[in-house]
Amino acid sequence: MAMIDDLVEAVARAGRLPPDQAVLAVDGMLRFLAARLPSPLFGELQARLQVTTTPDPSAAPSTGPSDATAPTPRTP
């Protein structure tokens, strides 16, 4: 299991959210960090979380799981 999956599970537990909403919450957090962290630091975070895609910090807020630029954490 990738660390991103662990993060999604932790968010779901802590927020008492269904897994699909936890995925959206983690996606939003990653977009926020992508827009504000220096690229090397965010790249390191992505590598450690094993995120497979890069969010576009200039993109509009995610409208849901169909957003092609969003990181795609696997649901538990």
All heavy atoms as a GROMACS GRO file, in nm:
protein
  551
    1MET      N    1   0.084  -0.118   0.000
    1MET     CA    2   0.000   0.000   0.000
    1MET      C    3   0.089   0.124   0.000
    1MET      O    4   0.183   0.135   0.076
    1MET     CB    5  -0.090  -0.002   0.124
    1MET     CG    6  -0.179   0.120   0.132
    1MET     SD    7  -0.285   0.129   0.278
    1MET     CE    8  -0.403   0.004   0.241
    2ALA      N    9   0.056   0.216  -0.088
    2ALA     CA   10   0.132   0.340  -0.098
    2ALA      C   11   0.099   0.433   0.018
    2ALA      O   12  -0.009   0.425   0.078
    2ALA     CB   13   0.100   0.410  -0.231
    3MET      N   14   0.191   0.520   0.050
    3MET     CA   15   0.171   0.612   0.161
    3MET      C   16   0.051   0.704   0.135
    3MET      O   17  -0.018   0.743   0.229
    3MET     CB   18   0.296   0.694   0.186
    3MET     CG   19   0.288   0.773   0.316
    3MET     SD   20   0.434   0.866   0.356
    3MET     CE   21   0.546   0.735   0.403
    4ILE      N   22   0.023   0.737   0.009
    4ILE     CA   23  -0.092   0.821  -0.022
    4ILE      C   24  -0.220   0.751   0.021
    4ILE      O   25  -0.314   0.814   0.070
    4ILE     CB   26  -0.096   0.861  -0.173
    4ILE    CG1   27  -0.202   0.967  -0.200
    4ILE    CG2   28  -0.121   0.742  -0.262
    4ILE    CD1   29  -0.166   1.103  -0.158
    5ASP      N   30  -0.225   0.619   0.008
    5ASP     CA   31  -0.342   0.544   0.052
    5ASP      C   32  -0.357   0.551   0.204
    5ASP      O   33  -0.468   0.564   0.256
    5ASP     CB   34  -0.332   0.398   0.009
    5ASP     CG   35  -0.328   0.383  -0.142
    5ASP    OD1   36  -0.394   0.463  -0.213
    5ASP    OD2   37  -0.258   0.292  -0.190
    6ASP      N   38  -0.244   0.544   0.274
    6ASP     CA   39  -0.247   0.558   0.419
    6ASP      C   40  -0.300   0.695   0.459
    6ASP      O   41  -0.376   0.709   0.554
    6ASP     CB   42  -0.108   0.537   0.479
    6ASP     CG   43  -0.056   0.396   0.465
    6ASP    OD1   44  -0.139   0.303   0.448
    6ASP    OD2   45   0.067   0.378   0.471
    7LEU      N   46  -0.258   0.798   0.385
    7LEU     CA   47  -0.303   0.934   0.413
    7LEU      C   48  -0.454   0.946   0.391
    7LEU      O   49  -0.524   1.004   0.474
    7LEU     CB   50  -0.228   1.035   0.325
    7LEU     CG   51  -0.270   1.181   0.341
    7LEU    CD1   52  -0.249   1.230   0.484
    7LEU    CD2   53  -0.191   1.268   0.244
    8VAL      N   54  -0.503   0.890   0.282
    8VAL     CA   55  -0.647   0.894   0.255
    8VAL      C   56  -0.724   0.823   0.366
    8VAL      O   57  -0.825   0.873   0.415
    8VAL     CB   58  -0.679   0.832   0.116
    8VAL    CG1   59  -0.829   0.811   0.099
    8VAL    CG2   60  -0.626   0.921   0.004
    9GLU      N   61  -0.675   0.707   0.409
    9GLU     CA   62  -0.740   0.634   0.517
    9GLU      C   63  -0.740   0.716   0.647
    9GLU      O   64  -0.839   0.720   0.719
    9GLU     CB   65  -0.672   0.500   0.541
    9GLU     CG   66  -0.704   0.398   0.435
    9GLU     CD   67  -0.635   0.265   0.461
    9GLU    OE1   68  -0.587   0.240   0.574
    9GLU    OE2   69  -0.630   0.184   0.367
   10ALA      N   70  -0.628   0.781   0.677
   10ALA     CA   71  -0.618   0.862   0.798
   10ALA      C   72  -0.715   0.979   0.793
   10ALA      O   73  -0.779   1.012   0.894
   10ALA     CB   74  -0.474   0.911   0.817
   11VAL      N   75  -0.726   1.044   0.678
   11VAL     CA   76  -0.819   1.156   0.663
   11VAL      C   77  -0.963   1.106   0.678
   11VAL      O   78  -1.046   1.170   0.745
   11VAL     CB   79  -0.798   1.228   0.528
   11VAL    CG1   80  -0.912   1.324   0.497
   11VAL    CG2   81  -0.664   1.299   0.527
   12ALA      N   82  -0.993   0.991   0.620
   12ALA     CA   83  -1.128   0.934   0.631
   12ALA      C   84  -1.162   0.904   0.777
   12ALA      O   85  -1.272   0.937   0.824
   12ALA     CB   86  -1.139   0.807   0.547
   13ARG      N   87  -1.067   0.845   0.849
   13ARG     CA   88  -1.091   0.814   0.991
   13ARG      C   89  -1.105   0.940   1.074
   13ARG      O   90  -1.200   0.955   1.151
   13ARG     CB   91  -0.975   0.730   1.047
   13ARG     CG   92  -0.991   0.583   1.033
   13ARG     CD   93  -0.888   0.508   1.117
   13ARG     NE   94  -0.753   0.562   1.113
   13ARG     CZ   95  -0.661   0.533   1.022
   13ARG    NH1   96  -0.688   0.448   0.926
   13ARG    NH2   97  -0.542   0.588   1.027
   14ALA      N   98  -1.011   1.032   1.059
   14ALA     CA   99  -1.009   1.153   1.141
   14ALA      C  100  -1.131   1.241   1.114
   14ALA      O  101  -1.186   1.302   1.206
   14ALA     CB  102  -0.881   1.233   1.117
   15GLY      N  103  -1.172   1.249   0.989
   15GLY     CA  104  -1.285   1.334   0.954
   15GLY      C  105  -1.416   1.260   0.949
   15GLY      O  106  -1.520   1.320   0.917
   16ARG      N  107  -1.411   1.130   0.978
   16ARG     CA  108  -1.530   1.045   0.969
   16ARG      C  109  -1.597   1.063   0.833
   16ARG      O  110  -1.719   1.087   0.823
   16ARG     CB  111  -1.626   1.073   1.083
   16ARG     CG  112  -1.568   1.038   1.218
   16ARG     CD  113  -1.671   1.054   1.328
   16ARG     NE  114  -1.609   1.017   1.454
   16ARG     CZ  115  -1.604   1.094   1.561
   16ARG    NH1  116  -1.658   1.214   1.558
   16ARG    NH2  117  -1.547   1.052   1.671
   17LEU      N  118  -1.514   1.053   0.729
   17LEU     CA  119  -1.561   1.073   0.591
   17LEU      C  120  -1.566   0.941   0.518
   17LEU      O  121  -1.485   0.852   0.544
   17LEU     CB  122  -1.464   1.164   0.516
   17LEU     CG  123  -1.444   1.305   0.567
   17LEU    CD1  124  -1.331   1.373   0.492
   17LEU    CD2  125  -1.572   1.384   0.551
   18PRO      N  126  -1.655   0.930   0.419
   18PRO     CA  127  -1.651   0.815   0.331
   18PRO      C  128  -1.521   0.823   0.248
   18PRO      O  129  -1.468   0.932   0.226
   18PRO     CB  130  -1.773   0.829   0.242
   18PRO     CG  131  -1.849   0.947   0.291
   18PRO     CD  132  -1.767   1.018   0.393
   19PRO      N  133  -1.470   0.709   0.202
   19PRO     CA  134  -1.343   0.710   0.128
   19PRO      C  135  -1.340   0.805   0.009
   19PRO      O  136  -1.240   0.871  -0.014
   19PRO     CB  137  -1.328   0.564   0.083
   19PRO     CG  138  -1.405   0.486   0.184
   19PRO     CD  139  -1.521   0.573   0.224
   20ASP      N  140  -1.451   0.816  -0.066
   20ASP     CA  141  -1.449   0.904  -0.184
   20ASP      C  142  -1.434   1.051  -0.143
   20ASP      O  143  -1.367   1.129  -0.210
   20ASP     CB  144  -1.572   0.883  -0.272
   20ASP     CG  145  -1.704   0.904  -0.199
   20ASP    OD1  146  -1.711   0.875  -0.077
   20ASP    OD2  147  -1.801   0.948  -0.264
   21GLN      N  148  -1.494   1.091  -0.031
   21GLN     CA  149  -1.477   1.228   0.017
   21GLN      C  150  -1.337   1.251   0.072
   21GLN      O  151  -1.281   1.359   0.059
   21GLN     CB  152  -1.582   1.262   0.122
   21GLN     CG  153  -1.720   1.280   0.062
   21GLN     CD  154  -1.822   1.324   0.165
   21GLN    OE1  155  -1.798   1.319   0.285
   21GLN    NE2  156  -1.937   1.368   0.117
   22ALA      N  157  -1.278   1.148   0.134
   22ALA     CA  158  -1.141   1.160   0.184
   22ALA      C  159  -1.044   1.179   0.067
   22ALA      O  160  -0.950   1.256   0.077
   22ALA     CB  161  -1.104   1.038   0.266
   23VAL      N  162  -1.069   1.110  -0.043
   23VAL     CA  163  -0.985   1.126  -0.163
   23VAL      C  164  -0.992   1.271  -0.211
   23VAL      O  165  -0.890   1.332  -0.244
   23VAL     CB  166  -1.027   1.028  -0.275
   23VAL    CG1  167  -0.963   1.065  -0.408
   23VAL    CG2  168  -0.993   0.886  -0.237
   24LEU      N  169  -1.113   1.329  -0.212
   24LEU     CA  170  -1.128   1.468  -0.255
   24LEU      C  171  -1.059   1.564  -0.159
   24LEU      O  172  -0.999   1.663  -0.202
   24LEU     CB  173  -1.276   1.504  -0.268
   24LEU     CG  174  -1.352   1.435  -0.381
   24LEU    CD1  175  -1.501   1.469  -0.374
   24LEU    CD2  176  -1.294   1.472  -0.516
   25ALA      N  177  -1.065   1.534  -0.030
   25ALA     CA  178  -0.999   1.620   0.069
   25ALA      C  179  -0.847   1.616   0.050
   25ALA      O  180  -0.780   1.720   0.054
   25ALA     CB  181  -1.035   1.575   0.211
   26VAL      N  182  -0.792   1.498   0.029
   26VAL     CA  183  -0.647   1.485   0.007
   26VAL      C  184  -0.609   1.554  -0.124
   26VAL      O  185  -0.507   1.623  -0.131
   26VAL     CB  186  -0.604   1.337   0.009
   26VAL    CG1  187  -0.461   1.320  -0.038
   26VAL    CG2  188  -0.621   1.280   0.150
   27ASP      N  189  -0.691   1.538  -0.226
   27ASP     CA  190  -0.666   1.605  -0.353
   27ASP      C  191  -0.660   1.757  -0.334
   27ASP      O  192  -0.570   1.824  -0.385
   27ASP     CB  193  -0.776   1.570  -0.454
   27ASP     CG  194  -0.765   1.647  -0.582
   27ASP    OD1  195  -0.659   1.642  -0.646
   27ASP    OD2  196  -0.864   1.715  -0.619
   28GLY      N  197  -0.755   1.811  -0.259
   28GLY     CA  198  -0.756   1.955  -0.232
   28GLY      C  199  -0.632   2.000  -0.157
   28GLY      O  200  -0.574   2.105  -0.186
   29MET      N  201  -0.591   1.920  -0.060
   29MET     CA  202  -0.471   1.954   0.017
   29MET      C  203  -0.348   1.953  -0.073
   29MET      O  204  -0.263   2.042  -0.066
   29MET     CB  205  -0.452   1.853   0.131
   29MET     CG  206  -0.329   1.881   0.215
   29MET     SD  207  -0.281   1.743   0.318
   29MET     CE  208  -0.232   1.624   0.196
   30LEU      N  209  -0.338   1.853  -0.160
   30LEU     CA  210  -0.222   1.846  -0.251
   30LEU      C  211  -0.221   1.963  -0.349
   30LEU      O  212  -0.115   2.017  -0.380
   30LEU     CB  213  -0.221   1.712  -0.325
   30LEU     CG  214  -0.187   1.591  -0.239
   30LEU    CD1  215  -0.202   1.462  -0.319
   30LEU    CD2  216  -0.046   1.603  -0.182
   31ARG      N  217  -0.338   2.004  -0.395
   31ARG     CA  218  -0.345   2.121  -0.484
   31ARG      C  219  -0.299   2.247  -0.411
   31ARG      O  220  -0.226   2.329  -0.466
   31ARG     CB  221  -0.487   2.141  -0.537
   31ARG     CG  222  -0.525   2.039  -0.640
   31ARG     CD  223  -0.669   2.062  -0.683
   31ARG     NE  224  -0.700   1.976  -0.794
   31ARG     CZ  225  -0.667   2.002  -0.920
   31ARG    NH1  226  -0.606   2.114  -0.950
   31ARG    NH2  227  -0.695   1.918  -1.014
   32PHE      N  228  -0.342   2.261  -0.287
   32PHE     CA  229  -0.302   2.375  -0.206
   32PHE      C  230  -0.151   2.377  -0.189
   32PHE      O  231  -0.086   2.480  -0.208
   32PHE     CB  232  -0.372   2.367  -0.068
   32PHE     CG  233  -0.330   2.474   0.027
   32PHE    CD1  234  -0.393   2.598   0.025
   32PHE    CD2  235  -0.229   2.453   0.119
   32PHE    CE1  236  -0.355   2.698   0.114
   32PHE    CE2  237  -0.190   2.552   0.208
   32PHE     CZ  238  -0.254   2.675   0.205
   33LEU      N  239  -0.094   2.263  -0.154
   33LEU     CA  240   0.051   2.256  -0.134
   33LEU      C  241   0.127   2.277  -0.264
   33LEU      O  242   0.232   2.341  -0.265
   33LEU     CB  243   0.089   2.122  -0.072
   33LEU     CG  244   0.040   2.101   0.072
   33LEU    CD1  245   0.068   1.958   0.118
   33LEU    CD2  246   0.101   2.203   0.167
   34ALA      N  247   0.075   2.225  -0.375
   34ALA     CA  248   0.142   2.242  -0.505
   34ALA      C  249   0.152   2.389  -0.543
   34ALA      O  250   0.250   2.432  -0.603
   34ALA     CB  251   0.066   2.165  -0.614
   35ALA      N  252   0.050   2.465  -0.506
   35ALA     CA  253   0.048   2.607  -0.542
   35ALA      C  254   0.140   2.691  -0.452
   35ALA      O  255   0.180   2.800  -0.491
   35ALA     CB  256  -0.094   2.661  -0.533
   36ARG      N  257   0.174   2.640  -0.334
   36ARG     CA  258   0.246   2.723  -0.238
   36ARG      C  259   0.387   2.678  -0.202
   36ARG      O  260   0.467   2.759  -0.157
   36ARG     CB  261   0.161   2.735  -0.111
   36ARG     CG  262   0.042   2.827  -0.135
   36ARG     CD  263  -0.067   2.810  -0.035
   36ARG     NE  264  -0.179   2.901  -0.060
   36ARG     CZ  265  -0.274   2.880  -0.148
   36ARG    NH1  266  -0.272   2.772  -0.223
   36ARG    NH2  267  -0.373   2.966  -0.164
   37LEU      N  268   0.416   2.551  -0.221
   37LEU     CA  269   0.550   2.502  -0.187
   37LEU      C  270   0.645   2.520  -0.305
   37LEU      O  271   0.602   2.511  -0.421
   37LEU     CB  272   0.545   2.354  -0.150
   37LEU     CG  273   0.477   2.317  -0.019
   37LEU    CD1  274   0.474   2.165  -0.003
   37LEU    CD2  275   0.547   2.381   0.099
   38PRO      N  276   0.774   2.538  -0.279
   38PRO     CA  277   0.871   2.537  -0.388
   38PRO      C  278   0.867   2.401  -0.459
   38PRO      O  279   0.844   2.298  -0.396
   38PRO     CB  280   1.005   2.557  -0.317
   38PRO     CG  281   0.972   2.612  -0.183
   38PRO     CD  282   0.836   2.562  -0.148
   39SER      N  283   0.887   2.403  -0.590
   39SER     CA  284   0.878   2.281  -0.670
   39SER      C  285   0.963   2.166  -0.616
   39SER      O  286   0.913   2.053  -0.610
   39SER     CB  287   0.915   2.309  -0.815
   39SER     OG  288   0.818   2.392  -0.872
   40PRO      N  289   1.089   2.188  -0.578
   40PRO     CA  290   1.168   2.074  -0.528
   40PRO      C  291   1.108   2.012  -0.402
   40PRO      O  292   1.107   1.890  -0.386
   40PRO     CB  293   1.305   2.134  -0.498
   40PRO     CG  294   1.313   2.257  -0.582
   40PRO     CD  295   1.172   2.308  -0.590
   41LEU      N  296   1.054   2.096  -0.315
   41LEU     CA  297   0.994   2.044  -0.192
   41LEU      C  298   0.866   1.967  -0.221
   41LEU      O  299   0.842   1.859  -0.168
   41LEU     CB  300   0.966   2.159  -0.095
   41LEU     CG  301   0.916   2.122   0.043
   41LEU    CD1  302   1.011   2.026   0.114
   41LEU    CD2  303   0.897   2.248   0.127
   42PHE      N  304   0.783   2.022  -0.310
   42PHE     CA  305   0.660   1.952  -0.345
   42PHE      C  306   0.692   1.822  -0.420
   42PHE      O  307   0.625   1.721  -0.400
   42PHE     CB  308   0.566   2.039  -0.428
   42PHE     CG  309   0.434   1.973  -0.453
   42PHE    CD1  310   0.344   1.956  -0.351
   42PHE    CD2  311   0.403   1.923  -0.579
   42PHE    CE1  312   0.223   1.892  -0.372
   42PHE    CE2  313   0.284   1.860  -0.601
   42PHE     CZ  314   0.192   1.844  -0.499
   43GLY      N  315   0.794   1.825  -0.503
   43GLY     CA  316   0.836   1.703  -0.573
   43GLY      C  317   0.879   1.594  -0.475
   43GLY      O  318   0.847   1.476  -0.494
   44GLU      N  319   0.950   1.633  -0.370
   44GLU     CA  320   0.990   1.538  -0.267
   44GLU      C  321   0.868   1.481  -0.196
   44GLU      O  322   0.860   1.361  -0.170
   44GLU     CB  323   1.083   1.606  -0.167
   44GLU     CG  324   1.127   1.519  -0.053
   44GLU     CD  325   1.223   1.408  -0.093
   44GLU    OE1  326   1.287   1.419  -0.200
   44GLU    OE2  327   1.235   1.310  -0.017
   45LEU      N  328   0.771   1.566  -0.168
   45LEU     CA  329   0.647   1.521  -0.104
   45LEU      C  330   0.575   1.420  -0.193
   45LEU      O  331   0.530   1.314  -0.147
   45LEU     CB  332   0.557   1.640  -0.074
   45LEU     CG  333   0.420   1.609  -0.013
   45LEU    CD1  334   0.435   1.545   0.124
   45LEU    CD2  335   0.336   1.735  -0.005
   46GLN      N  336   0.565   1.451  -0.321
   46GLN     CA  337   0.500   1.359  -0.415
   46GLN      C  338   0.573   1.225  -0.419
   46GLN      O  339   0.509   1.120  -0.422
   46GLN     CB  340   0.498   1.417  -0.556
   46GLN     CG  341   0.396   1.525  -0.575
   46GLN     CD  342   0.394   1.569  -0.718
   46GLN    OE1  343   0.494   1.618  -0.769
   46GLN    NE2  344   0.282   1.552  -0.782
   47ALA      N  345   0.705   1.230  -0.422
   47ALA     CA  346   0.783   1.106  -0.428
   47ALA      C  347   0.759   1.022  -0.302
   47ALA      O  348   0.742   0.899  -0.311
   47ALA     CB  349   0.931   1.137  -0.443
   48ARG      N  350   0.757   1.086  -0.188
   48ARG     CA  351   0.736   1.012  -0.062
   48ARG      C  352   0.595   0.957  -0.051
   48ARG      O  353   0.574   0.850   0.004
   48ARG     CB  354   0.770   1.099   0.057
   48ARG     CG  355   0.919   1.125   0.067
   48ARG     CD  356   0.953   1.205   0.190
   48ARG     NE  357   1.094   1.235   0.193
   48ARG     CZ  358   1.185   1.160   0.254
   48ARG    NH1  359   1.151   1.050   0.314
   48ARG    NH2  360   1.311   1.196   0.252
   49LEU      N  361   0.497   1.032  -0.102
   49LEU     CA  362   0.358   0.985  -0.099
   49LEU      C  363   0.328   0.888  -0.212
   49LEU      O  364   0.223   0.825  -0.213
   49LEU     CB  365   0.261   1.104  -0.106
   49LEU     CG  366   0.254   1.193   0.015
   49LEU    CD1  367   0.162   1.312  -0.013
   49LEU    CD2  368   0.207   1.118   0.138
   50GLN      N  369   0.416   0.880  -0.308
   50GLN     CA  370   0.399   0.795  -0.426
   50GLN      C  371   0.277   0.838  -0.508
   50GLN      O  372   0.197   0.756  -0.552
   50GLN     CB  373   0.392   0.647  -0.386
   50GLN     CG  374   0.516   0.600  -0.315
   50GLN     CD  375   0.501   0.465  -0.251
   50GLN    OE1  376   0.393   0.408  -0.244
   50GLN    NE2  377   0.611   0.412  -0.203
   51VAL      N  378   0.265   0.970  -0.526
   51VAL     CA  379   0.158   1.027  -0.608
   51VAL      C  380   0.198   1.006  -0.753
   51VAL      O  381   0.312   1.032  -0.791
   51VAL     CB  382   0.138   1.177  -0.577
   51VAL    CG1  383   0.036   1.239  -0.670
   51VAL    CG2  384   0.096   1.194  -0.432
   52THR      N  385   0.102   0.963  -0.837
   52THR     CA  386   0.136   0.928  -0.974
   52THR      C  387   0.120   1.042  -1.074
   52THR      O  388   0.172   1.034  -1.183
   52THR     CB  389   0.051   0.809  -1.021
   52THR    OG1  390  -0.087   0.843  -1.006
   52THR    CG2  391   0.082   0.685  -0.939
   53THR      N  392   0.045   1.148  -1.040
   53THR     CA  393   0.030   1.262  -1.132
   53THR      C  394   0.058   1.391  -1.057
   53THR      O  395   0.054   1.395  -0.936
   53THR     CB  396  -0.111   1.269  -1.192
   53THR    OG1  397  -0.205   1.284  -1.087
   53THR    CG2  398  -0.143   1.145  -1.274
   54THR      N  399   0.083   1.496  -1.132
   54THR     CA  400   0.114   1.625  -1.073
   54THR      C  401  -0.007   1.717  -1.085
   54THR      O  402  -0.057   1.739  -1.195
   54THR     CB  403   0.232   1.691  -1.146
   54THR    OG1  404   0.342   1.602  -1.143
   54THR    CG2  405   0.270   1.822  -1.081
   55PRO      N  406  -0.056   1.770  -0.972
   55PRO     CA  407  -0.166   1.865  -0.983
   55PRO      C  408  -0.118   1.995  -1.046
   55PRO      O  409  -0.004   2.035  -1.026
   55PRO     CB  410  -0.210   1.886  -0.839
   55PRO     CG  411  -0.092   1.850  -0.756
   55PRO     CD  412  -0.014   1.748  -0.835
   56ASP      N  413  -0.204   2.059  -1.121
   56ASP     CA  414  -0.173   2.187  -1.182
   56ASP      C  415  -0.216   2.297  -1.086
   56ASP      O  416  -0.336   2.318  -1.066
   56ASP     CB  417  -0.247   2.199  -1.315
   56ASP     CG  418  -0.221   2.330  -1.386
   56ASP    OD1  419  -0.142   2.413  -1.334
   56ASP    OD2  420  -0.280   2.350  -1.493
   57PRO      N  421  -0.122   2.368  -1.023
   57PRO     CA  422  -0.159   2.468  -0.924
   57PRO      C  423  -0.239   2.584  -0.982
   57PRO      O  424  -0.309   2.653  -0.911
   57PRO     CB  425  -0.026   2.517  -0.868
   57PRO     CG  426   0.077   2.475  -0.965
   57PRO     CD  427   0.022   2.358  -1.040
   58SER      N  428  -0.234   2.604  -1.114
   58SER     CA  429  -0.311   2.713  -1.174
   58SER      C  430  -0.451   2.668  -1.214
   58SER      O  431  -0.531   2.749  -1.258
   58SER     CB  432  -0.237   2.767  -1.296
   58SER     OG  433  -0.229   2.668  -1.396
   59ALA      N  434  -0.478   2.539  -1.200
   59ALA     CA  435  -0.609   2.487  -1.239
   59ALA      C  436  -0.715   2.534  -1.141
   59ALA      O  437  -0.687   2.563  -1.026
   59ALA     CB  438  -0.606   2.335  -1.244
   60ALA      N  439  -0.836   2.536  -1.189
   60ALA     CA  440  -0.948   2.568  -1.102
   60ALA      C  441  -0.961   2.460  -0.996
   60ALA      O  442  -0.913   2.348  -1.015
   60ALA     CB  443  -1.075   2.576  -1.186
   61PRO      N  444  -1.027   2.490  -0.885
   61PRO     CA  445  -1.046   2.388  -0.782
   61PRO      C  446  -1.111   2.264  -0.841
   61PRO      O  447  -1.193   2.273  -0.931
   61PRO     CB  448  -1.139   2.455  -0.681
   61PRO     CG  449  -1.121   2.601  -0.703
   61PRO     CD  450  -1.085   2.617  -0.848
   62SER      N  451  -1.073   2.152  -0.789
   62SER     CA  452  -1.124   2.024  -0.837
   62SER      C  453  -1.275   2.017  -0.826
   62SER      O  454  -1.333   2.054  -0.725
   62SER     CB  455  -1.060   1.911  -0.756
   62SER     OG  456  -1.115   1.788  -0.796
   63THR      N  457  -1.337   1.968  -0.932
   63THR     CA  458  -1.481   1.951  -0.930
   63THR      C  459  -1.519   1.808  -0.900
   63THR      O  460  -1.636   1.775  -0.896
   63THR     CB  461  -1.542   1.994  -1.065
   63THR    OG1  462  -1.482   1.915  -1.168
   63THR    CG2  463  -1.520   2.141  -1.090
   64GLY      N  464  -1.422   1.724  -0.880
   64GLY     CA  465  -1.452   1.586  -0.847
   64GLY      C  466  -1.349   1.493  -0.904
   64GLY      O  467  -1.248   1.535  -0.961
   65PRO      N  468  -1.374   1.364  -0.893
   65PRO     CA  469  -1.275   1.266  -0.934
   65PRO      C  470  -1.248   1.262  -1.084
   65PRO      O  471  -1.151   1.205  -1.128
   65PRO     CB  472  -1.334   1.133  -0.887
   65PRO     CG  473  -1.471   1.160  -0.840
   65PRO     CD  474  -1.490   1.308  -0.831
   66SER      N  475  -1.330   1.328  -1.166
   66SER     CA  476  -1.307   1.326  -1.310
   66SER      C  477  -1.202   1.428  -1.354
   66SER      O  478  -1.165   1.433  -1.469
   66SER     CB  479  -1.438   1.353  -1.384
   66SER     OG  480  -1.484   1.482  -1.352
   67ASP      N  481  -1.153   1.510  -1.263
   67ASP     CA  482  -1.052   1.611  -1.295
   67ASP      C  483  -0.922   1.541  -1.336
   67ASP      O  484  -0.858   1.476  -1.256
   67ASP     CB  485  -1.029   1.701  -1.174
   67ASP     CG  486  -0.939   1.819  -1.205
   67ASP    OD1  487  -0.878   1.820  -1.314
   67ASP    OD2  488  -0.932   1.910  -1.122
   68ALA      N  489  -0.881   1.555  -1.462
   68ALA     CA  490  -0.766   1.481  -1.515
   68ALA      C  491  -0.633   1.524  -1.455
   68ALA      O  492  -0.539   1.447  -1.456
   68ALA     CB  493  -0.762   1.496  -1.668
   69THR      N  494  -0.621   1.645  -1.402
   69THR     CA  495  -0.493   1.690  -1.349
   69THR      C  496  -0.475   1.658  -1.202
   69THR      O  497  -0.370   1.680  -1.146
   69THR     CB  498  -0.476   1.842  -1.367
   69THR    OG1  499  -0.578   1.908  -1.293
   69THR    CG2  500  -0.481   1.881  -1.513
   70ALA      N  501  -0.577   1.605  -1.140
   70ALA     CA  502  -0.570   1.578  -0.996
   70ALA      C  503  -0.490   1.452  -0.968
   70ALA      O  504  -0.496   1.357  -1.045
   70ALA     CB  505  -0.712   1.562  -0.940
   71PRO      N  506  -0.416   1.452  -0.858
   71PRO     CA  507  -0.352   1.327  -0.817
   71PRO      C  508  -0.460   1.223  -0.791
   71PRO      O  509  -0.570   1.257  -0.749
   71PRO     CB  510  -0.277   1.362  -0.689
   71PRO     CG  511  -0.300   1.505  -0.665
   71PRO     CD  512  -0.395   1.558  -0.767
   72THR      N  513  -0.429   1.101  -0.817
   72THR     CA  514  -0.529   0.997  -0.804
   72THR      C  515  -0.492   0.898  -0.696
   72THR      O  516  -0.439   0.792  -0.723
   72THR     CB  517  -0.546   0.923  -0.939
   72THR    OG1  518  -0.558   1.022  -1.041
   72THR    CG2  519  -0.670   0.836  -0.939
   73PRO      N  520  -0.519   0.935  -0.570
   73PRO     CA  521  -0.495   0.837  -0.464
   73PRO      C  522  -0.592   0.722  -0.481
   73PRO      O  523  -0.706   0.740  -0.519
   73PRO     CB  524  -0.525   0.913  -0.335
   73PRO     CG  525  -0.543   1.054  -0.373
   73PRO     CD  526  -0.566   1.061  -0.519
   74ARG      N  527  -0.545   0.603  -0.454
   74ARG     CA  528  -0.632   0.488  -0.462
   74ARG      C  529  -0.720   0.484  -0.338
   74ARG      O  530  -0.675   0.514  -0.229
   74ARG     CB  531  -0.550   0.361  -0.471
   74ARG     CG  532  -0.474   0.354  -0.603
   74ARG     CD  533  -0.377   0.243  -0.598
   74ARG     NE  534  -0.271   0.288  -0.506
   74ARG     CZ  535  -0.145   0.262  -0.520
   74ARG    NH1  536  -0.104   0.190  -0.618
   74ARG    NH2  537  -0.055   0.306  -0.433
   75THR      N  538  -0.845   0.448  -0.358
   75THR     CA  539  -0.935   0.439  -0.243
   75THR      C  540  -0.909   0.310  -0.169
   75THR      O  541  -0.872   0.209  -0.231
   75THR     CB  542  -1.083   0.445  -0.288
   75THR    OG1  543  -1.105   0.344  -0.383
   75THR    CG2  544  -1.117   0.581  -0.344
   76PRO      N  545  -0.925   0.312  -0.037
   76PRO     CA  546  -0.898   0.191   0.043
   76PRO      C  547  -0.994   0.080   0.016
   76PRO      O  548  -1.098   0.092  -0.032
   76PRO     CB  549  -0.911   0.238   0.187
   76PRO     CG  550  -0.963   0.377   0.183
   76PRO     CD  551  -0.964   0.424   0.042
   0.00000   0.00000   0.00000
